[in-house]
């Protein structure tokens, strides 16, 4: 298939496919007239790349998954290098969640104090306060 068909089937743009190619993630064949030609395996690779990027992986993080697919595996996440990336990414997400939990707690405490202070200093507003 040509680049336009691959882009359509993968839900991306031809520009994005050329970007992936420039970064060594996609490997088209070249026809006699120089057109990029892709097979079904490249479609699978592009879908894997898109799925990983959609959940926050960077291009360098995607490389082990692509290599795993190219090695003939049914999934890009079954190889040891892919598992390492998944573990690292999960640890990053856990760290973000911990930080967000702390921020949420701080905001909740600040809001509670603000409401209590408002009720102490503005008693007439207490009846209309939510």
C-alpha positions as a printed Julia matrix, in Angstrom:
130×3 Matrix{Float64}:
   0.0     0.0    0.0
   1.12    3.56  -0.6
   1.71    6.11   2.14
  -1.74    7.71   1.75
  -3.54    4.41   2.24
  -1.37    3.51   5.23
  -2.06    6.91   6.78
  -5.8     6.47   6.29
  -5.87    2.92   7.64
  -3.71    3.83  10.64
  -5.64    7.01  11.41
  -2.7     9.32  10.98
  -1.17   11.63   8.39
   1.44   11.07   5.7
   3.55   13.71   7.41
   3.49   11.69  10.63
   4.5     8.54   8.77
   7.46   10.35   7.23
   8.38   11.58  10.73
   8.32    8.0   12.04
  10.44    6.94   9.07
  12.97    9.71   9.75
  13.26    8.38  13.32
  13.81    4.82  12.14
  10.5     3.44  13.39
   8.82    2.74  10.05
  10.57    1.01   7.15
   8.88    1.38   3.78
  10.02   -0.39   0.67
  10.57    1.75  -2.42
   8.84    1.06  -5.72
  10.65    1.44  -9.05
   9.35    4.99  -9.32
  10.5     5.86  -5.79
   7.14    5.73  -4.03
   7.03    4.47  -0.47
   5.31    1.09  -0.31
   4.16   -0.45   2.96
   2.96   -3.92   3.87
   0.53   -5.07   6.57
   3.38   -5.49   9.06
   4.11   -1.76   8.83
   0.45   -1.02   9.48
   0.7    -3.09  12.65
   3.85   -1.2   13.68
   2.23    2.19  13.06
  -0.84    1.2   15.09
   1.41    0.11  17.95
   3.32    3.39  17.79
   0.1     5.41  17.79
  -1.35    3.47  20.72
   1.79    3.97  22.81
   2.1     7.66  21.97
  -1.58    8.15  22.83
  -0.95    6.99  26.41
   2.1     9.16  26.93
   5.09    7.2   25.71
   7.84    9.05  23.87
   9.4     7.97  20.59
  12.42    6.47  22.35
  10.09    4.49  24.62
   8.35    3.05  21.56
  11.5     1.56  20.02
  11.56   -1.7   22.04
   7.92   -2.39  21.17
   8.59   -1.87  17.47
  11.66   -4.12  17.66
   9.58   -6.76  19.42
   6.98   -6.7   16.64
   9.67   -6.81  13.98
  11.13   -9.88  15.7
   7.91  -11.71  14.81
   6.07  -11.48  18.1
   2.3   -11.19  18.11
   2.48   -8.23  20.47
   5.04   -5.51  21.02
   4.92   -5.78  24.78
   6.13   -9.35  25.29
   9.86   -8.76  24.95
  12.1    -8.05  27.96
  13.03   -4.52  26.78
   9.36   -3.66  26.33
   8.55   -4.96  29.79
  11.3    -2.74  31.24
   9.77    0.31  29.53
   6.31   -0.63  30.8
   7.62   -0.97  34.36
   9.39    2.39  34.15
   6.33    4.08  32.72
   4.1     2.57  35.41
   6.48    3.86  38.09
   6.29    7.33  36.5
   2.5     7.22  36.52
   2.47    6.11  40.15
   4.77    9.0   41.03
   2.47   11.46  39.22
  -0.53   10.05  41.06
   1.24   10.43  44.4
   2.06   14.05  43.59
  -1.49   14.72  42.44
  -2.82   13.15  45.63
  -0.64   15.49  47.69
  -1.78   18.51  45.66
  -5.41   17.45  46.08
  -4.97   17.13  49.83
  -3.34   20.55  50.04
  -6.15   22.15  48.04
  -8.78   20.42  50.16
  -7.14   21.66  53.36
  -6.83   25.18  51.98
 -10.48   25.19  50.91
 -11.63   23.91  54.29
  -9.66   26.65  56.06
 -10.93   29.31  53.67
 -14.56   28.31  54.25
 -14.09   28.22  58.01
 -12.36   31.62  57.98
 -15.08   33.11  55.8
 -17.79   31.86  58.15
 -15.93   33.3   61.16
 -15.34   36.71  59.6
 -18.54   37.06  57.59
 -21.38   35.57  59.66
 -24.11   37.2   57.53
 -22.92   35.23  54.48
 -23.23   31.91  56.28
 -26.91   31.56  55.41
 -26.28   32.02  51.7
 -23.06   30.03  51.53
 -23.19   26.75  49.63
